[in-house]
Amino acid sequence: MKKAVRILIFVITVGLIMGLQHTINGISRYRVPGSSIIYIPSGKHLKLASFGYSALMADLIYLWAIQYFSNQNIWDRFENLEHVFSIISELDPQYYDPYDTGSLIAYYDAKDLELAFRILDLGMEKNPNQWIFPLQAGHYAQMFARDYKRAEKYYKKAMTVKGSPPITRRLYANAVFEQSDYQTAWHNWLEVYETTDDERVKKIASNHLYRTKAAMDIQTLHQAIARYRERHGRFPRELSDLVRAGFLRSVPKDLDEKDYVYDEQTGKVQTRVNPWKR
């Protein structure tokens, strides 16, 4: 009997909210920006008002939010985006879809990448045992912001979560490579290469190892070439001159034991082949 009463009260509460929404939607938004959602209280108060059905309340608000934020006629709809999705999080912290959807709306529709990060950070805070949120945030940082340091932080966090997919380490290795942290990139790609049974993944790792070794070798060669030029006033005629001049113990070769290509006119060194076409 008590359960039936609670359900009845909950239905009435939802009905009142929907009725209030209808009334407020009639207010001109040009006169009162954001008026269509000023009726939504904090998640804490809504949780109390849900009478134990907070997950259902979260689902209702989530479905409403998708419609609301896709309505292009509401010019000020994104002003309360973070508030709405924080309410859903408060009502049902383990409801995973809203974090992902909220971050997508924030980036693609609201054009607010930092807001997307905050929504995904909230997902991480509420669900530290889920790798999907730091992985998604790392993807945003790497692909949209070209912020490899931030991407590295997120990927590293995802790697610590049990069950994270193998690709996480590969993304992490690429992020550190882009920051010129070649030793860390080499270590991670080598681990991928040595631990996978997938020949396709092994080939990808091998190509990245080739690229990483080449980056380290070319950096060393360019530094030696710069010192040679400072002393002799010109570029060396060939890379072996660097050994004879005492700047190197030996001329490094690429991962396939082939010589690098050297241009004595510009002092530039490059790989003989494209890493992805070996």
C-alpha positions as CSV (number, residue, x, y, z in Angstrom):
1,M,0.0,0.0,0.0
2,K,2.8,2.4,1.0
3,K,4.6,1.6,-2.3
4,A,1.4,2.5,-4.3
5,V,1.1,5.8,-2.5
6,R,4.7,6.6,-3.2
7,I,4.2,5.8,-6.9
8,L,1.1,8.0,-7.0
9,I,2.9,10.9,-5.4
10,F,5.8,10.5,-7.8
11,V,3.4,10.5,-10.8
12,I,1.7,13.7,-9.5
13,T,5.1,15.3,-9.0
14,V,6.2,14.5,-12.6
15,G,2.8,15.8,-13.8
16,L,3.3,19.1,-12.0
17,I,6.7,19.5,-13.4
18,M,5.5,18.8,-17.0
19,G,2.6,21.2,-16.5
20,L,5.0,23.9,-15.3
21,Q,7.2,23.3,-18.3
22,H,4.3,23.8,-20.6
23,T,3.4,27.1,-18.9
24,I,7.0,28.4,-18.9
25,N,7.5,27.4,-22.5
26,G,4.8,30.0,-23.3
27,I,7.0,32.8,-22.0
28,S,9.0,34.6,-24.7
29,R,12.6,33.4,-24.5
30,Y,13.7,36.7,-26.1
31,R,12.3,38.4,-23.0
32,V,13.5,35.9,-20.4
33,P,16.6,34.0,-21.7
34,G,16.7,30.5,-20.4
35,S,13.1,30.7,-19.1
36,S,12.2,27.3,-20.4
37,I,14.3,25.4,-17.8
38,I,14.3,27.7,-14.8
39,Y,11.8,25.3,-13.1
40,I,14.5,22.6,-12.8
41,P,15.8,22.6,-9.2
42,S,19.1,21.0,-8.0
43,G,19.6,17.3,-8.4
44,K,19.7,17.0,-4.6
45,H,16.2,18.4,-4.2
46,L,14.9,16.4,-7.1
47,K,16.3,13.3,-5.6
48,L,14.2,13.9,-2.5
49,A,11.1,14.7,-4.6
50,S,11.5,11.4,-6.5
51,F,10.5,9.3,-3.5
52,G,13.1,6.7,-4.2
53,Y,12.6,6.7,-8.0
54,S,15.6,8.9,-8.8
55,A,16.8,6.7,-11.6
56,L,13.4,7.1,-13.4
57,M,13.5,10.8,-12.8
58,A,17.0,10.9,-14.3
59,D,15.8,9.0,-17.3
60,L,12.9,11.4,-17.8
61,I,15.1,14.5,-17.6
62,Y,17.7,12.9,-19.9
63,L,15.0,12.2,-22.6
64,W,13.7,15.7,-22.2
65,A,17.2,17.2,-22.4
66,I,17.9,15.5,-25.7
67,Q,14.8,17.1,-27.2
68,Y,15.5,20.5,-25.6
69,F,19.1,20.9,-26.7
70,S,18.3,19.8,-30.2
71,N,15.7,22.5,-30.6
72,Q,17.5,25.2,-32.6
73,N,14.7,27.6,-32.0
74,I,15.8,28.0,-28.4
75,W,18.7,30.4,-28.9
76,D,19.9,30.4,-25.2
77,R,19.5,26.6,-24.7
78,F,23.2,25.9,-24.0
79,E,23.5,28.3,-21.1
80,N,22.2,25.7,-18.7
81,L,23.7,22.6,-20.3
82,E,26.1,21.8,-17.6
83,H,23.5,22.3,-14.9
84,V,21.0,19.9,-16.6
85,F,23.6,17.1,-16.9
86,S,24.9,17.6,-13.4
87,I,21.3,17.1,-12.2
88,I,21.1,13.8,-14.1
89,S,24.4,12.8,-12.6
90,E,23.2,13.6,-9.1
91,L,20.0,11.6,-9.6
92,D,21.7,8.6,-11.1
93,P,25.6,8.7,-11.0
94,Q,25.9,5.3,-12.7
95,Y,23.8,6.4,-15.7
96,Y,26.6,6.4,-18.3
97,D,24.9,7.6,-21.5
98,P,24.2,11.2,-20.3
99,Y,27.9,11.9,-19.7
100,D,28.8,10.8,-23.2
101,T,25.8,12.6,-24.8
102,G,26.4,15.7,-22.8
103,S,30.0,16.0,-23.8
104,L,29.0,15.5,-27.5
105,I,26.4,18.2,-27.3
106,A,28.9,20.5,-25.5
107,Y,31.5,20.1,-28.2
108,Y,29.6,19.7,-31.5
109,D,26.6,21.9,-30.8
110,A,27.6,24.4,-28.1
111,K,31.2,24.5,-29.4
112,D,32.5,24.4,-25.9
113,L,35.3,21.9,-25.6
114,E,36.1,22.8,-22.0
115,L,32.5,22.1,-21.0
116,A,32.8,18.7,-22.7
117,F,35.9,18.0,-20.6
118,R,34.0,19.0,-17.4
119,I,31.1,16.7,-18.2
120,L,33.5,13.8,-18.8
121,D,35.4,14.7,-15.7
122,L,32.1,14.4,-13.8
123,G,31.6,11.0,-15.3
124,M,35.1,10.0,-14.1
125,E,34.5,11.4,-10.6
126,K,31.2,9.5,-10.2
127,N,32.5,6.3,-11.9
128,P,36.2,5.8,-11.2
129,N,35.9,2.2,-12.3
130,Q,34.9,3.1,-15.9
131,W,37.6,3.6,-18.5
132,I,35.3,5.0,-21.1
133,F,35.3,8.5,-19.7
134,P,39.0,9.2,-19.5
135,L,39.4,7.5,-22.9
136,Q,36.8,9.7,-24.5
137,A,38.4,12.8,-22.9
138,G,41.8,11.8,-24.2
139,H,40.4,11.5,-27.7
140,Y,38.9,15.0,-27.4
141,A,42.2,16.4,-26.2
142,Q,44.2,14.7,-28.9
143,M,41.9,15.1,-31.9
144,F,40.1,18.4,-31.3
145,A,42.6,20.4,-29.1
146,R,45.9,18.9,-30.2
147,D,46.7,19.0,-26.5
148,Y,48.9,16.0,-26.2
149,K,49.9,16.6,-22.6
150,R,46.2,16.6,-21.6
151,A,45.6,13.6,-23.7
152,E,48.5,11.8,-22.1
153,K,47.0,12.4,-18.7
154,Y,43.6,11.1,-19.6
155,Y,44.9,8.0,-21.5
156,K,47.2,7.2,-18.5
157,K,44.2,7.4,-16.2
158,A,42.2,5.1,-18.5
159,M,45.1,2.6,-18.6
160,T,44.9,2.2,-14.8
161,V,41.2,1.1,-15.0
162,K,40.7,-2.6,-15.2
163,G,39.3,-3.8,-18.5
164,S,40.5,-0.8,-20.6
165,P,41.0,-1.8,-24.2
166,P,44.5,-2.5,-25.6
167,I,44.2,0.5,-27.9
168,T,44.5,2.8,-24.8
169,R,48.2,2.1,-24.5
170,R,48.6,2.8,-28.2
171,L,46.9,6.1,-27.9
172,Y,49.0,6.9,-24.9
173,A,52.2,6.0,-26.7
174,N,51.2,8.3,-29.6
175,A,50.4,11.2,-27.2
176,V,53.8,11.0,-25.6
177,F,55.5,10.7,-29.0
178,E,53.8,13.9,-30.1
179,Q,55.4,15.6,-27.1
180,S,58.8,14.3,-28.2
181,D,59.0,12.0,-25.2
182,Y,60.5,9.4,-27.4
183,Q,61.9,7.1,-24.7
184,T,58.4,6.7,-23.1
185,A,56.9,6.2,-26.5
186,W,59.4,3.6,-27.4
187,H,58.8,1.7,-24.2
188,N,55.1,1.6,-24.7
189,W,55.1,0.7,-28.3
190,L,57.6,-2.1,-27.5
191,E,55.3,-3.4,-24.9
192,V,52.4,-3.4,-27.4
193,Y,54.6,-5.2,-29.9
194,E,55.7,-7.9,-27.5
195,T,52.4,-8.6,-25.9
196,T,50.0,-8.7,-28.8
197,D,49.0,-11.8,-30.7
198,D,47.3,-9.8,-33.4
199,E,49.5,-9.5,-36.4
200,R,47.8,-6.4,-37.5
201,V,48.5,-4.7,-34.2
202,K,52.0,-6.0,-34.2
203,K,52.6,-4.4,-37.6
204,I,51.2,-1.1,-36.4
205,A,53.4,-1.2,-33.3
206,S,56.4,-2.1,-35.5
207,N,55.8,1.0,-37.7
208,H,55.5,3.2,-34.6
209,L,58.7,1.7,-33.3
210,Y,60.4,2.5,-36.6
211,R,59.1,6.1,-36.5
212,T,60.1,6.5,-32.8
213,K,63.7,5.2,-33.3
214,A,64.0,7.4,-36.4
215,A,62.9,10.4,-34.5
216,M,65.5,9.8,-31.8
217,D,68.3,9.0,-34.3
218,I,67.5,12.1,-36.5
219,Q,67.4,14.3,-33.4
220,T,70.9,13.0,-32.4
221,L,72.2,13.4,-36.0
222,H,70.9,17.0,-36.3
223,Q,72.5,18.0,-33.0
224,A,75.8,16.6,-34.2
225,I,75.5,18.2,-37.6
226,A,74.8,21.6,-35.9
227,R,78.0,21.2,-33.8
228,Y,80.0,20.2,-36.9
229,R,78.8,23.3,-38.8
230,E,79.6,25.5,-35.8
231,R,83.2,24.3,-35.8
232,H,83.8,24.0,-39.6
233,G,81.4,26.6,-41.0
234,R,79.7,24.1,-43.3
235,F,77.6,20.9,-43.2
236,P,79.5,17.6,-43.3
237,R,79.7,16.1,-46.8
238,E,78.5,12.7,-45.4
239,L,77.3,11.5,-42.0
240,S,80.5,9.5,-41.4
241,D,82.3,12.8,-41.1
242,L,80.5,13.2,-37.8
243,V,82.3,10.1,-36.5
244,R,85.7,11.2,-37.8
245,A,85.2,14.6,-36.2
246,G,84.4,12.9,-32.9
247,F,80.8,14.1,-32.6
248,L,79.4,10.5,-32.9
249,R,80.7,7.1,-32.0
250,S,78.9,5.6,-35.0
251,V,76.2,6.6,-37.5
252,P,72.9,5.1,-36.5
253,K,70.7,3.1,-38.9
254,D,67.0,2.8,-38.9
255,L,65.0,-0.1,-37.4
256,D,65.4,-2.1,-40.6
257,E,69.2,-1.6,-40.5
258,K,69.2,0.8,-43.4
259,D,71.0,4.1,-43.7
260,Y,69.2,7.4,-43.3
261,V,69.0,9.8,-46.2
262,Y,71.2,12.9,-45.8
263,D,71.2,16.1,-47.8
264,E,74.6,17.9,-47.4
265,Q,73.1,21.1,-48.9
266,T,70.5,21.5,-46.2
267,G,72.0,19.4,-43.4
268,K,68.7,17.5,-43.1
269,V,68.3,13.8,-42.4
270,Q,65.2,11.7,-43.1
271,T,64.1,8.1,-43.3
272,R,64.5,6.2,-46.5
273,V,60.9,5.0,-46.4
274,N,57.6,6.2,-45.0
275,P,57.0,4.4,-41.7
276,W,53.5,3.4,-42.8
277,K,54.7,2.0,-46.1
278,R,57.5,-0.3,-44.9
